[in-house]
Structures are given as structure tokens and as C-alpha cells.
Amino acid sequence: MELTMSINYLLGAFKPACHISITFADEKNRKKVPIKKENGQTVMVPLFQSQENIVGKISVEPVQGKKIEHNGIKVELLGQIEMYFDRGNFYDFTSLVRELDVPGEIYERKTYPFEFSTVEMPYETYNGVNVRLRIDDPEDPLNLLNNTAQCGATLTGYVLKVTISRGYAGSIVEYHDFVVRNYSPPPSINNSIKMEVGIEDCLHIEFEYNKSKYHLKDVIIGKIYFLLVRIKIKNMDLEIRRRESTGSGANTHVETETLAKFELMDGAPVRGESIPIRLFLSPYDLTPTHRNINNKFSVKYYLNLVLVDEEDRRYFKQQEIMLYRLAENSTSAVSML
């Protein structure tokens, strides 16, 4: 009881002297995408892409009966990366600032327009395997309730940050997250994947995938052809795996997760048998391939073919594929089957 009262006292003592709201100019009509918070709740966040104008307004409203003395007000547009091994420290790859007000006093609600023109946002928003998301809670400005989420390894994100500088009184800061997705045209060259693998005098198979580069709503089409079968195969699966690597050299950390498992065959194949593959990507939580993002991390995807024999021994062959985000209004958004 005493601890609760102490926390409530501290929260009240450090409660901001004003309310700050950040809105985008086209927020009502702009598309929003879901982001999951640490408590499992989903919030809708505005969606942007690189080279767009970030325009809106910021309202500062003092608590009734009080005034705000400040040393200036500014808004920053930040693109940040947070690494699993350096939680709490953000690496800024984009940093733009607009000064909104000179030092003075605010007695009543005041609104400031802002604009960041044709902002270069080269990296997509990405939440990795061990991401620690910062969730800002206006009722917990000192983070006394430990309101953070440890649910992934790397976070790439964008945020608007408003700062009211107040010197000894302590600055007032407000954040507003938004999501960035960047789109790519279909690749001009997209070769198929053909490979032969096996175990000498025991197993020899040939597999083929129709492409090596797929968009996120694509369909993987291929076939598995058994040239030699002297092992009693029980079943065969195709997995989609995501491999996230952070750091470099001796400090490299790799996390691999299986995002999908698709059963291709149940039972023993015979020589000359051909097994078709048709795997739709749209049901799965995929992102584009990310290569060496700001020299901090990479995200790669693999197709993993797994065969299991009657003694539960596993044989597998892994092949990297590239994923990209195709514009939703593109005529190529759905593969021709």
C-alpha cells in the first residue's frame, strides 16, 4: 500500500505540465497499419514511404490554471535502430529538426505547423526476433512501471519527437511513431533455382523453384524429382526460414526462426516420382530481404527442404531467396498460376 502511494506521488509530482498532441495533415485519409504493443494490444499507426512530405501540426495545451515557461520548442524526425545487445541506445540513421518556437511562455493552447519535405527514409520499419520496443506511457513519464517490451533483436523505426526545453524544470518530450514501407518494381532478371542433392548410393533428388526473387504476396511454384531412393522416407516438408544477423566479426549474433512449414509428401516416394510445390506467401508474416542495414544488421530468407526417414533422421537442403515489397496497385501483384 505504501509503495503504491509512493509511486502515485512520484507520478503526480513529475506529471507533465501540459498536453502535447501530434497529428499529420492527412491522418484521417492516410492508410494505417497495425503494430502490436508489449501488452498484446494492437494500435494503428500511419504508413509512409520514402521521399514523402511529412506534414502536420503540434498542439501544446498547458494544464488548466498553469503557464509553461520554456527555452524553445522543436520537433525532430528520427529514424532509429536499436540492437538487442545494446538495449536502450538508439542509432540514428535519419535526423531532421525544425524549430517551432523561441523561448517564452505559453498560457493557453498553442498550435505549431511543421513540414519535412521529401524525406529520405531508406529503411523499412522492422521488428526483429529480440526487439525491445519502447512504449511511451504518458502516465509513467519516469518509466517507473518498467513499461517496455522485450520481444525481438533489432528494431528499425521512425518517430516524431517534440521537445519543450525547460532547463532546471526538466524538458517535456512527446513521441509519435509512424511506419515506413518502401516498394520495389519486379526485378528485370529473375532466374529459376535448380539443384541436385543427395547421399551417395542412397538418395539423389533434383529440386526446382520457378524463381529466386519473390514479392511478399507471391506464390512459390516448383517440383521435387526423385532420381534415386534407397532410404525409406517417411515425409517431406518445405520450410520458410528467416535469419537475422547483427553485429560483425566475433560479435556477430544470428537468430533463425521457422515462419512456415508446408507438408509436401506423406509416405515413401519411389524412383522417378515427381512432387509438385505450390506455396502461397501471403498468409505469412514476411518482410523484404534486408542486407547490411546501416552496417548494423541483415535479414535473409531461405527455403529449407526437409526429408525425414523412418528412423527419424533428417536430411535437408537450404536455399536463399530474395523477398521484396511490390506496390499493392501493381498489375504484377499476383503471380500467374
C-alpha positions as a Markdown table, in Angstrom:
| # | Residue | x | y | z |
|---|---|---|---|---|
| 1 | Met | 0.0 | 0.0 | 0.0 |
| 2 | Glu | 2.8 | 2.4 | 1.0 |
| 3 | Leu | 4.7 | 1.5 | -2.2 |
| 4 | Thr | 1.7 | 2.2 | -4.4 |
| 5 | Met | 1.1 | 5.6 | -2.7 |
| 6 | Ser | 4.8 | 6.5 | -3.2 |
| 7 | Ile | 4.6 | 5.6 | -6.9 |
| 8 | Asn | 1.4 | 7.6 | -7.3 |
| 9 | Tyr | 3.0 | 10.5 | -5.5 |
| 10 | Leu | 6.1 | 10.4 | -7.8 |
| 11 | Leu | 3.9 | 10.1 | -10.9 |
| 12 | Gly | 1.9 | 13.1 | -9.8 |
| 13 | Ala | 5.0 | 15.1 | -8.9 |
| 14 | Phe | 6.5 | 14.6 | -12.3 |
| 15 | Lys | 3.3 | 14.7 | -14.4 |
| 16 | Pro | 3.8 | 16.9 | -17.4 |
| 17 | Ala | 2.6 | 20.5 | -17.1 |
| 18 | Cys | 0.9 | 20.3 | -20.5 |
| 19 | His | -0.7 | 18.1 | -23.0 |
| 20 | Ile | 1.1 | 17.7 | -26.4 |
| 21 | Ser | -0.7 | 16.3 | -29.4 |
| 22 | Ile | 0.9 | 15.4 | -32.8 |
| 23 | Thr | -1.3 | 14.9 | -35.9 |
| 24 | Phe | -0.4 | 14.5 | -39.5 |
| 25 | Ala | -2.1 | 16.8 | -42.1 |
| 26 | Asp | -3.8 | 13.8 | -43.9 |
| 27 | Glu | -4.1 | 11.5 | -40.9 |
| 28 | Lys | -7.8 | 10.8 | -41.5 |
| 29 | Asn | -7.3 | 9.6 | -45.0 |
| 30 | Arg | -3.8 | 8.1 | -44.8 |
| 31 | Lys | -3.6 | 4.3 | -44.6 |
| 32 | Lys | -2.8 | 2.9 | -41.2 |
| 33 | Val | -1.1 | -0.4 | -40.4 |
| 34 | Pro | -1.2 | -2.4 | -37.1 |
| 35 | Ile | 1.6 | -2.5 | -34.6 |
| 36 | Lys | 1.5 | -4.8 | -31.6 |
| 37 | Lys | 2.4 | -3.4 | -28.2 |
| 38 | Glu | 4.0 | -5.3 | -25.4 |
| 39 | Asn | 0.7 | -5.9 | -23.6 |
| 40 | Gly | -0.6 | -7.7 | -26.7 |
| 41 | Gln | -2.8 | -4.8 | -27.8 |
| 42 | Thr | -2.7 | -3.6 | -31.4 |
| 43 | Val | -2.6 | 0.0 | -32.3 |
| 44 | Met | -3.0 | 1.5 | -35.8 |
| 45 | Val | -0.1 | 3.7 | -37.0 |
| 46 | Pro | 0.1 | 5.9 | -40.1 |
| 47 | Leu | 2.0 | 4.5 | -43.1 |
| 48 | Phe | 4.5 | 6.4 | -45.2 |
| 49 | Gln | 7.2 | 5.7 | -47.8 |
| 50 | Ser | 10.5 | 7.3 | -48.6 |
| 51 | Gln | 10.5 | 10.7 | -50.3 |
| 52 | Glu | 7.1 | 11.7 | -49.0 |
| 53 | Asn | 6.4 | 15.0 | -47.3 |
| 54 | Ile | 5.8 | 14.7 | -43.5 |
| 55 | Val | 3.4 | 17.5 | -42.7 |
| 56 | Gly | 1.2 | 18.2 | -39.7 |
| 57 | Lys | 0.6 | 20.2 | -36.6 |
| 58 | Ile | 1.6 | 20.1 | -33.0 |
| 59 | Ser | -0.7 | 21.4 | -30.2 |
| 60 | Val | 0.6 | 22.4 | -26.8 |
| 61 | Glu | -2.0 | 22.9 | -24.1 |
| 62 | Pro | -1.0 | 23.9 | -20.5 |
| 63 | Val | -2.7 | 22.3 | -17.6 |
| 64 | Gln | -5.6 | 24.5 | -16.6 |
| 65 | Gly | -4.5 | 27.4 | -14.4 |
| 66 | Lys | -0.8 | 27.0 | -15.2 |
| 67 | Lys | 1.6 | 28.5 | -17.6 |
| 68 | Ile | 4.7 | 26.9 | -19.3 |
| 69 | Glu | 8.0 | 28.8 | -19.3 |
| 70 | His | 10.3 | 27.3 | -21.9 |
| 71 | Asn | 13.6 | 27.8 | -23.6 |
| 72 | Gly | 12.3 | 26.8 | -27.0 |
| 73 | Ile | 10.2 | 24.1 | -28.7 |
| 74 | Lys | 11.4 | 21.8 | -31.5 |
| 75 | Val | 10.2 | 18.8 | -33.5 |
| 76 | Glu | 12.6 | 16.1 | -34.7 |
| 77 | Leu | 12.1 | 13.4 | -37.3 |
| 78 | Leu | 14.2 | 10.4 | -36.3 |
| 79 | Gly | 15.0 | 7.1 | -38.0 |
| 80 | Gln | 16.5 | 4.8 | -35.3 |
| 81 | Ile | 17.9 | 1.3 | -34.9 |
| 82 | Glu | 18.0 | -0.5 | -31.5 |
| 83 | Met | 20.2 | -3.6 | -31.2 |
| 84 | Tyr | 19.4 | -6.5 | -28.8 |
| 85 | Phe | 22.9 | -6.3 | -27.2 |
| 86 | Asp | 22.7 | -2.5 | -26.7 |
| 87 | Arg | 19.1 | -2.0 | -25.4 |
| 88 | Gly | 18.1 | 1.5 | -24.6 |
| 89 | Asn | 20.6 | 3.0 | -27.0 |
| 90 | Phe | 19.3 | 4.1 | -30.4 |
| 91 | Tyr | 21.4 | 4.6 | -33.5 |
| 92 | Asp | 20.0 | 7.5 | -35.6 |
| 93 | Phe | 20.3 | 7.0 | -39.4 |
| 94 | Thr | 17.9 | 9.8 | -40.1 |
| 95 | Ser | 17.8 | 13.0 | -38.0 |
| 96 | Leu | 15.9 | 16.2 | -39.1 |
| 97 | Val | 15.0 | 19.1 | -36.9 |
| 98 | Arg | 12.5 | 22.0 | -37.1 |
| 99 | Glu | 12.5 | 24.8 | -34.5 |
| 100 | Leu | 8.9 | 25.6 | -33.6 |
| 101 | Asp | 9.2 | 28.4 | -31.0 |
| 102 | Val | 11.7 | 30.8 | -29.4 |
| 103 | Pro | 12.0 | 31.0 | -25.6 |
| 104 | Gly | 8.9 | 32.4 | -23.9 |
| 105 | Glu | 5.7 | 31.5 | -22.0 |
| 106 | Ile | 2.5 | 29.6 | -23.0 |
| 107 | Tyr | -0.7 | 30.5 | -21.2 |
| 108 | Glu | -3.2 | 28.7 | -23.4 |
| 109 | Arg | -3.5 | 26.2 | -26.2 |
| 110 | Lys | -1.0 | 26.9 | -29.0 |
| 111 | Thr | -0.6 | 25.1 | -32.3 |
| 112 | Tyr | 2.5 | 24.9 | -34.5 |
| 113 | Pro | 2.5 | 23.7 | -38.1 |
| 114 | Phe | 5.5 | 21.6 | -39.2 |
| 115 | Glu | 6.8 | 20.2 | -42.5 |
| 116 | Phe | 9.6 | 17.9 | -43.5 |
| 117 | Ser | 9.8 | 17.9 | -47.3 |
| 118 | Thr | 10.7 | 14.8 | -49.5 |
| 119 | Val | 12.2 | 12.9 | -46.5 |
| 120 | Glu | 14.6 | 10.2 | -47.5 |
| 121 | Met | 13.7 | 7.2 | -45.4 |
| 122 | Pro | 15.8 | 4.4 | -46.9 |
| 123 | Tyr | 15.0 | 1.6 | -44.5 |
| 124 | Glu | 11.7 | 0.0 | -43.8 |
| 125 | Thr | 10.2 | -0.2 | -40.3 |
| 126 | Tyr | 11.3 | -3.6 | -38.9 |
| 127 | Asn | 10.8 | -5.5 | -35.7 |
| 128 | Gly | 13.2 | -8.4 | -35.3 |
| 129 | Val | 13.4 | -11.6 | -33.2 |
| 130 | Asn | 14.7 | -10.0 | -30.0 |
| 131 | Val | 13.4 | -6.4 | -30.3 |
| 132 | Arg | 12.9 | -4.2 | -27.3 |
| 133 | Leu | 10.2 | -1.8 | -28.2 |
| 134 | Arg | 10.0 | 1.5 | -26.4 |
| 135 | Ile | 6.3 | 2.1 | -25.5 |
| 136 | Asp | 5.8 | 5.6 | -24.2 |
| 137 | Asp | 3.2 | 6.0 | -21.5 |
| 138 | Pro | 2.1 | 9.5 | -20.5 |
| 139 | Glu | 1.0 | 8.2 | -17.1 |
| 140 | Asp | 4.5 | 6.8 | -16.5 |
| 141 | Pro | 7.0 | 9.5 | -17.6 |
| 142 | Leu | 9.9 | 8.1 | -15.5 |
| 143 | Asn | 9.2 | 4.6 | -16.7 |
| 144 | Leu | 8.7 | 3.5 | -13.0 |
| 145 | Leu | 6.4 | 0.8 | -14.1 |
| 146 | Asn | 9.0 | -0.7 | -16.4 |
| 147 | Asn | 6.8 | -0.2 | -19.4 |
| 148 | Thr | 9.0 | -1.8 | -22.1 |
| 149 | Ala | 8.7 | -4.9 | -24.2 |
| 150 | Gln | 11.4 | -7.4 | -24.8 |
| 151 | Cys | 10.2 | -9.3 | -27.8 |
| 152 | Gly | 12.8 | -9.1 | -30.5 |
| 153 | Ala | 16.6 | -8.5 | -31.6 |
| 154 | Thr | 16.6 | -5.5 | -33.8 |
| 155 | Leu | 14.2 | -2.5 | -34.2 |
| 156 | Thr | 14.2 | -0.1 | -37.1 |
| 157 | Gly | 11.7 | 2.6 | -36.7 |
| 158 | Tyr | 10.7 | 6.2 | -37.3 |
| 159 | Val | 9.3 | 8.7 | -34.8 |
| 160 | Leu | 8.4 | 12.3 | -34.5 |
| 161 | Lys | 9.8 | 13.7 | -31.2 |
| 162 | Val | 8.6 | 17.0 | -29.8 |
| 163 | Thr | 10.8 | 18.6 | -27.1 |
| 164 | Ile | 9.8 | 21.6 | -24.9 |
| 165 | Ser | 13.1 | 22.7 | -23.3 |
| 166 | Arg | 12.7 | 24.0 | -19.7 |
| 167 | Gly | 16.2 | 23.9 | -18.2 |
| 168 | Tyr | 16.1 | 23.1 | -14.5 |
| 169 | Ala | 12.4 | 22.2 | -14.6 |
| 170 | Gly | 13.1 | 19.3 | -16.9 |
| 171 | Ser | 12.2 | 19.1 | -20.6 |
| 172 | Ile | 8.8 | 17.8 | -21.7 |
| 173 | Val | 9.1 | 15.2 | -24.5 |
| 174 | Glu | 6.3 | 13.6 | -26.6 |
| 175 | Tyr | 6.7 | 10.9 | -29.3 |
| 176 | His | 4.5 | 9.9 | -32.3 |
| 177 | Asp | 5.5 | 6.7 | -34.2 |
| 178 | Phe | 4.8 | 6.0 | -37.8 |
| 179 | Val | 5.6 | 3.2 | -40.1 |
| 180 | Val | 7.7 | 3.3 | -43.4 |
| 181 | Arg | 7.3 | 0.7 | -46.2 |
| 182 | Asn | 9.3 | 1.0 | -49.4 |
| 183 | Tyr | 8.2 | -0.6 | -52.7 |
| 184 | Ser | 10.3 | -2.2 | -55.5 |
| 185 | Pro | 9.5 | -2.9 | -59.1 |
| 186 | Pro | 9.6 | -6.5 | -60.3 |
| 187 | Pro | 13.3 | -7.5 | -61.0 |
| 188 | Ser | 14.4 | -7.4 | -64.6 |
| 189 | Ile | 16.3 | -10.7 | -64.1 |
| 190 | Asn | 14.7 | -13.4 | -62.0 |
| 191 | Asn | 16.4 | -16.8 | -62.6 |
| 192 | Ser | 14.9 | -20.1 | -61.5 |
| 193 | Ile | 16.7 | -22.3 | -58.9 |
| 194 | Lys | 17.7 | -25.8 | -59.9 |
| 195 | Met | 19.9 | -28.1 | -57.8 |
| 196 | Glu | 20.7 | -31.8 | -57.4 |
| 197 | Val | 21.5 | -33.1 | -54.0 |
| 198 | Gly | 21.8 | -36.5 | -52.3 |
| 199 | Ile | 23.7 | -39.1 | -50.4 |
| 200 | Glu | 26.0 | -41.3 | -52.4 |
| 201 | Asp | 24.3 | -44.6 | -53.4 |
| 202 | Cys | 21.3 | -43.8 | -51.1 |
| 203 | Leu | 19.4 | -40.8 | -52.1 |
| 204 | His | 19.5 | -38.5 | -55.1 |
| 205 | Ile | 16.9 | -35.8 | -55.7 |
| 206 | Glu | 16.6 | -32.8 | -58.0 |
| 207 | Phe | 14.5 | -29.8 | -57.0 |
| 208 | Glu | 13.5 | -26.7 | -58.9 |
| 209 | Tyr | 11.9 | -23.4 | -57.9 |
| 210 | Asn | 10.4 | -21.2 | -60.5 |
| 211 | Lys | 12.1 | -18.0 | -59.3 |
| 212 | Ser | 14.8 | -16.8 | -57.0 |
| 213 | Lys | 13.1 | -13.5 | -56.1 |
| 214 | Tyr | 9.6 | -13.3 | -54.8 |
| 215 | His | 7.3 | -10.4 | -53.7 |
| 216 | Leu | 5.5 | -10.8 | -50.3 |
| 217 | Lys | 2.2 | -11.9 | -51.9 |
| 218 | Asp | 3.8 | -14.2 | -54.4 |
| 219 | Val | 3.5 | -18.0 | -54.9 |
| 220 | Ile | 6.4 | -20.3 | -54.9 |
| 221 | Ile | 6.0 | -22.9 | -57.6 |
| 222 | Gly | 8.4 | -25.8 | -58.2 |
| 223 | Lys | 8.9 | -29.6 | -58.1 |
| 224 | Ile | 10.9 | -32.3 | -56.4 |
| 225 | Tyr | 12.1 | -35.2 | -58.6 |
| 226 | Phe | 13.4 | -38.4 | -57.1 |
| 227 | Leu | 16.3 | -39.9 | -59.2 |
| 228 | Leu | 17.4 | -42.5 | -56.6 |
| 229 | Val | 15.6 | -43.7 | -53.5 |
| 230 | Arg | 17.3 | -46.3 | -51.3 |
| 231 | Ile | 16.2 | -44.8 | -48.0 |
| 232 | Lys | 12.8 | -45.3 | -46.5 |
| 233 | Ile | 11.5 | -41.7 | -46.5 |
| 234 | Lys | 8.6 | -41.0 | -44.1 |
| 235 | Asn | 7.7 | -37.5 | -45.0 |
| 236 | Met | 9.0 | -34.3 | -46.7 |
| 237 | Asp | 8.4 | -30.7 | -45.7 |
| 238 | Leu | 9.3 | -27.3 | -47.1 |
| 239 | Glu | 10.0 | -24.6 | -44.6 |
| 240 | Ile | 10.4 | -20.8 | -44.9 |
| 241 | Arg | 13.2 | -19.6 | -42.5 |
| 242 | Arg | 14.2 | -16.1 | -41.6 |
| 243 | Arg | 17.8 | -15.5 | -40.5 |
| 244 | Glu | 18.6 | -12.2 | -38.7 |
| 245 | Ser | 22.2 | -11.4 | -38.1 |
| 246 | Thr | 23.5 | -8.5 | -36.0 |
| 247 | Gly | 27.0 | -7.2 | -35.3 |
| 248 | Ser | 30.1 | -8.2 | -37.1 |
| 249 | Gly | 33.1 | -10.5 | -36.7 |
| 250 | Ala | 33.4 | -12.2 | -33.3 |
| 251 | Asn | 30.4 | -10.1 | -32.1 |
| 252 | Thr | 28.0 | -11.5 | -34.8 |
| 253 | His | 24.8 | -12.8 | -33.4 |
| 254 | Val | 22.4 | -14.9 | -35.5 |
| 255 | Glu | 18.8 | -15.7 | -34.8 |
| 256 | Thr | 16.9 | -18.2 | -37.1 |
| 257 | Glu | 13.2 | -18.8 | -36.9 |
| 258 | Thr | 10.9 | -21.0 | -38.9 |
| 259 | Leu | 8.0 | -18.9 | -40.2 |
| 260 | Ala | 6.2 | -21.6 | -42.2 |
| 261 | Lys | 6.2 | -25.4 | -42.5 |
| 262 | Phe | 4.4 | -26.9 | -45.6 |
| 263 | Glu | 4.0 | -30.6 | -46.0 |
| 264 | Leu | 4.9 | -31.8 | -49.5 |
| 265 | Met | 4.7 | -35.5 | -49.1 |
| 266 | Asp | 3.5 | -38.1 | -46.5 |
| 267 | Gly | 4.7 | -41.6 | -47.3 |
| 268 | Ala | 7.6 | -43.2 | -49.2 |
| 269 | Pro | 8.5 | -41.9 | -52.7 |
| 270 | Val | 9.7 | -44.1 | -55.5 |
| 271 | Arg | 12.3 | -43.6 | -58.1 |
| 272 | Gly | 11.1 | -41.4 | -60.9 |
| 273 | Glu | 8.3 | -39.8 | -58.8 |
| 274 | Ser | 7.8 | -36.0 | -59.1 |
| 275 | Ile | 6.3 | -34.0 | -56.2 |
| 276 | Pro | 4.8 | -30.5 | -57.1 |
| 277 | Ile | 5.3 | -27.4 | -54.9 |
| 278 | Arg | 2.8 | -24.6 | -54.6 |
| 279 | Leu | 3.3 | -22.4 | -51.6 |
| 280 | Phe | 1.5 | -19.1 | -51.1 |
| 281 | Leu | 3.4 | -16.5 | -49.2 |
| 282 | Ser | 0.6 | -14.1 | -48.4 |
| 283 | Pro | -0.6 | -15.9 | -45.1 |
| 284 | Tyr | 2.9 | -15.5 | -43.5 |
| 285 | Asp | 4.4 | -12.5 | -41.6 |
| 286 | Leu | 7.2 | -11.8 | -44.1 |
| 287 | Thr | 9.3 | -8.7 | -44.7 |
| 288 | Pro | 11.6 | -7.8 | -47.6 |
| 289 | Thr | 15.2 | -9.0 | -47.5 |
| 290 | His | 17.4 | -6.5 | -45.7 |
| 291 | Arg | 21.1 | -6.5 | -46.5 |
| 292 | Asn | 23.6 | -4.8 | -44.2 |
| 293 | Ile | 21.2 | -2.1 | -42.9 |
| 294 | Asn | 23.3 | 0.8 | -41.8 |
| 295 | Asn | 26.1 | -1.7 | -41.1 |
| 296 | Lys | 24.1 | -2.9 | -38.2 |
| 297 | Phe | 22.1 | -6.0 | -39.2 |
| 298 | Ser | 20.8 | -8.1 | -42.1 |
| 299 | Val | 17.7 | -10.2 | -42.7 |
| 300 | Lys | 17.7 | -13.1 | -45.1 |
| 301 | Tyr | 15.1 | -15.7 | -46.1 |
| 302 | Tyr | 15.6 | -19.4 | -47.0 |
| 303 | Leu | 13.6 | -22.2 | -48.4 |
| 304 | Asn | 14.6 | -25.3 | -46.4 |
| 305 | Leu | 13.7 | -28.7 | -47.8 |
| 306 | Val | 13.5 | -31.4 | -45.1 |
| 307 | Leu | 13.2 | -35.1 | -45.5 |
| 308 | Val | 12.6 | -37.5 | -42.6 |
| 309 | Asp | 13.2 | -41.2 | -42.8 |
| 310 | Glu | 11.6 | -44.0 | -40.8 |
| 311 | Glu | 14.3 | -43.8 | -38.1 |
| 312 | Asp | 13.6 | -40.0 | -37.7 |
| 313 | Arg | 16.8 | -39.0 | -39.3 |
| 314 | Arg | 16.6 | -35.6 | -41.0 |
| 315 | Tyr | 18.1 | -34.7 | -44.4 |
| 316 | Phe | 17.8 | -31.1 | -45.5 |
| 317 | Lys | 18.9 | -28.6 | -48.2 |
| 318 | Gln | 18.7 | -24.9 | -47.7 |
| 319 | Gln | 18.4 | -22.3 | -50.5 |
| 320 | Glu | 18.4 | -18.5 | -50.1 |
| 321 | Ile | 15.6 | -16.5 | -51.8 |
| 322 | Met | 15.2 | -12.7 | -52.0 |
| 323 | Leu | 11.9 | -11.1 | -50.9 |
| 324 | Tyr | 10.8 | -7.6 | -52.0 |
| 325 | Arg | 7.7 | -5.5 | -51.4 |
| 326 | Leu | 5.7 | -4.9 | -54.6 |
| 327 | Ala | 3.3 | -1.9 | -54.8 |
| 328 | Glu | -0.2 | -3.0 | -54.0 |
| 329 | Asn | -1.6 | -1.4 | -57.1 |
| 330 | Ser | 0.9 | -3.2 | -59.4 |
| 331 | Thr | -0.5 | -5.4 | -62.1 |
| 332 | Ser | 2.1 | -8.0 | -61.2 |
| 333 | Ala | 0.9 | -8.2 | -57.6 |
| 334 | Val | -0.5 | -11.7 | -58.1 |
| 335 | Ser | 1.6 | -14.3 | -59.9 |
| 336 | Met | 0.1 | -16.0 | -62.9 |
| 337 | Leu | -0.5 | -19.6 | -61.9 |
